[in-house]
């Protein structure tokens, strides 16, 4: 049975608009998120299963309050979220954690965001919580990170005034993929068939998966990609009408993440970022027109922090278009959001007709 938030808790939430709970704060991505919240002047509350691991993360030295809670314990979750205006869930696998944390957020009437790359988790969040989130007047946004939310925003910015597309294609190039422990655990547990849109219908990716070749700027050059969709597909399919929607991952990245001997990320600077470089190429077509966007940056785990923290900051300042359980592009103005990511992400866009005349798109 769900517990209603108390009047005292509601008063705390209303008077503490800048407190943001981070579940899984002591994990690799969670630490980036806590640091980014502090940089933006927000007040993170670090939540984890183990008080000892939270202490080891050094949060207390930075003035961050730490709270212990497990996702299986509703009462502990309710206590841990007290005083927060939003919760960022960095604790995967999200098929195991998202539902419990969303329900806790709804009991507290606070906003929920996570960083899942898992398609089933995104679909379950939408299916189970849209009505309750809308009624509570809060935003519930799954996959608000590198995988999922970034591609959703890039597609929406390219679509602009278009009401539909003939094709949407996303190509993700990584010069390496040194996976975290959390990535490996999620990969082992996520055995669901991957979904894409073919012929206007959402369904399993064809087998064997299709391959593509694309030439990208340095350090990538010519890359071979294999179809491997992530959480961006259920996000985009929810608000974009298209006949085809497919995501491809570079074979270099796929080789690394499938190799059990590939080491975890290694920090090369004081922020904890690795040397990994990424490029996300998005192509949408409508008739003879072809629009392309190329986003580039460093470290897919680190860049997730400014993406999801920008989302939280916009929600708390009221810069949103809707509430409920929805994709990022249904909540935020995509072009404005991408522009705000500034030093963390470079984005170039162009439009080409069948005559091959290229012109910059409006920002």
C-alpha positions, 0 to 999 in steps of 0.5 A, a space after each residue: 500500500 502506497 504511503 501519502 506524503 505527510 503535511 510536514 514533508 510537503 512543507 519541507 519540499 515546498 520550502 527547499 526547491 533546490 534540494 535534489 536527491 541522487 540515488 546511487 550517488 556513490 556509483 560512477 555516474 552518480 559521482 559525476 551527477 553530485 559534482 555537477 549539482 554542486 557546480 550549479 549551486 544546487 543541493 544534492 542529497 546523496 543516497 545509497 544502499 551502504 553508508 560506508 560506501 557513501 562515506 568512502 565517496 567523500 561526500 561529507 567533506 564537500 558538505 553533501 548530506 548522505 542518506 541510506 536507503 534500498 529500493 526494496 524498502 518503501 519506508 526508507 526511500 520515503 525518508 531518504 527523499 524527504 526535503 528533495 524537490 526532485 530525485 535523479 536515479 543513477 542506480 541500475 539496472 533500472 528494470 530493478 529500481 525505476 518502478 520503486 523510485 518513481 512510486 516513491 517520487 510520486 508519493 512525495 510529489 517530486 520530479 523523477 529522472 533517471 539515466 537508463 539505457 534499457 528499453 523495457 525500463 523506459 516503456 514500463 515507466 511510461 505505461 505505469 506512471 503517466 496518469 499518476 505523474 500528470 495528476 501529481 503535476 510532476 515530470 517523470 523523465 526516464 533515460 535523461 542521459 547520453 543514451 536515450 535523452 541526448 538522441 531524443 533532443 537531437 532528433 526533436 531539434 532537427 525535426 523542428 517544424 516537421 510533423 513527421 519524418 520518413 526516416 530517423 537514423 542515429 549512429 553512435 561512435 565511441 573511440 573506446 568503451 571502457 564499461 563500468 561495473 554497472 554497465 556490465 551488470 545491466 548488460 548481463 541482465 538486459 536480455 529483452 529483444 531490442 526494438 526499432 521502428 520499421 514500416 511505421 511499427 515498433 518491433 524487434 530489430 531484424 536478425 542479423 542486424 543491419 550494418 552501416 558505414 559512415 565517415 566522421 571527423 577525427 578521431 573517428 574517420 570511417 566507421 562501421 556500425 551495427 544496429 543496436 538500439 538503446 533507450 532513445 527508441 521508445 523515447 522518440 517513438 512516443 512523439 515522432 511519427 516516422 516510418 523508420 527509426 534505427 540506432 547503430 553503434 560502432 563496432 569498435 564500441 561493441 567489441 570493447 563492451 563485449 570483451 570481459 577483459 576490457 578495463 573500467 574507465 580511467 580518470 585523466 583529469 581532476 573531474 574524473 573524466 576518461 579520455 574516451 571521445 564520442 560522436 552521435 550522428 543523427 539523420 532525419 529525412 522527409 521527401 527530398 530533404 535530409 537534415 543531419 546533426 553531429 554531437 561530439 564530446 568526451 566521456 559518455 558517463 561524465 557528459 550524462 551529468 550536465 545533461 540530466 542536471 540541466 534538465 533538473 535545473 530547468 524543471 525547478 525553474 519552471 522552464 518546462 512545456 508539460 508534466 507527466 511521464 514523458 520523453 525529454 523532448 516533450 518536456 523541454 525545448 530541444 534546441 535551447 536545451 542542447 545549446 545550454 550544454 555548451 562546453 560539454 557538447 558541440 553540435 553541428 547541423 545541416 540540411 541537404 536537398 536532392 540537389 546536394 546544396 547544404 545550408 546551416 540550420 537555425 539554432 
